[in-house]
Amino acid sequence: MTMTRTLGHSGIEVSAIGMGCWAIGGPLWGDGGQPFGWGDVDDDESVRTVHAVLDHGGTFFDTASNYGAGHSERILGRALAGRRDQVVIATKFGNCFEEATRRWTGTDHRPEHAVTSLEASLRRLGTDHVDLYQLHLNELPTSAALDLVDTLEDLVSNGKIRAYGWSTDNPESAAAFAAAGPHCATVQHDQSVLADNAAVLAICDTYDLASINRGPLAMGLLTGSTRAVGSDDIRGVAPPWLVWFTDGQPTPRWSRRVAEIRDVLTADGRTLAQGALGWLLARSPRTVPIPGCRTVAQAAENIGTLTRGPLPTDAYAEVERLLSDLRQTPAEPVR
């Protein structure tokens, strides 16, 4: 039986590991040619990847309106055609873009944008509702986020969404949003074995929220891959907040930390990625990691963690001993 978790107090059940769909969106460009995507993709392979996630027991797919300037949603919709009732779809709003040029054009936190962005997402996804709708502006002032609550509640009442949340690493922001929003059920935040956010996890406990873990494999660092990435990949021209990669290569400091824990994470026959995901499942009963993948092999490996379950207690304790200094001075969160 597939390991499942519930999205907070929403009652929405999902596979305990989902699929992050940022990478299947393809390129997106920001100011000065800054890449905001993961480079070129093979759409047919992306569809096969989504099907592989389903075949291995995955039911939770997390995308965003701006991933590949809408392309991720279109491909996900294509892959899930005829299988909508088998899955839980999450998307996000707040980032603006031009589909034709695949350029990011800024942000918009107005309530009316939340409505129009959702309608566009529904068209691209080929569905009449999304299960989870998330504010995608990490550092938006709390007062501006609270201005969205009535609109989001209306979208729930109208059957357009089932629940909502905020993608933010700020515990105070997450707490205020959860306290104000009856159907706020999740917070999405940076969380991995290398970057623990205990404060946000505590908010999840207080307000009965699911902790949706973005960056659970540290943008690929925790897969053990040493392949260099190109200049059309966000890791190839990493912005300051993306600490795991430098000039397309794993940052030496963080590669050393991965090497320290590799043997512990893989001791029971897991791959390194499965060990890192198993650590997250052991970290809290509220965590739902959403590792990105864009090949069938990656999907099978990631979702295969469900059959192995959380990292064993003794292995978890040893990882914490080896990374005790990071728990005091955590990494700058990836946004």
Disulfide bonds with the S-S distance in Angstrom:
none
